[in-house]
């Protein structure tokens, strides 16, 4: 029996809950609002005039506060595209989660890192003492150079006694 290798790694499937019942009670959520999406799109190089037509009000990307972190979006998935010729590439990703589960609760971080990649999360514990409380963390991804078209997959998993919240981490070189 031959083993099939998926060359698209994490890009071959979506992120999110596969169990609809568990999706009703996720424990942690990554909130996004309209402003967060606008910051992200400005960060990606879209012009304010294009976004203004989409949003229905004037947008001036240069006057907006820049989005936080390497990708300027508060999203569960972390992806680092290596386009430079540096020996070591670093991406710093900032995220904020909201506790929607029972309290008090502590989430511990577990990192699964592919070979040649160092992933650090700070802080490694998130403590919540009330519902709808927000906590922020930073994920630093350090990568030695990889081959073109290579895709590496890892993950950040926040665990509490009741919940497991997984965020895929993908490193690729187009």
Beta strands, then each sheet from edge to edge (+ up, - down):
strand 1: 28-29
strand 2: 78-81
strand 3: 88-99
strand 4: 105-112
strand 5: 117-122
strand 6: 125-128
strand 7: 134-144
strand 8: 151-159
strand 9: 164-172
sheet 1: 1+ 3- 7+ 5-
sheet 2: 2+ 9+ 8- 4+ 6-
end
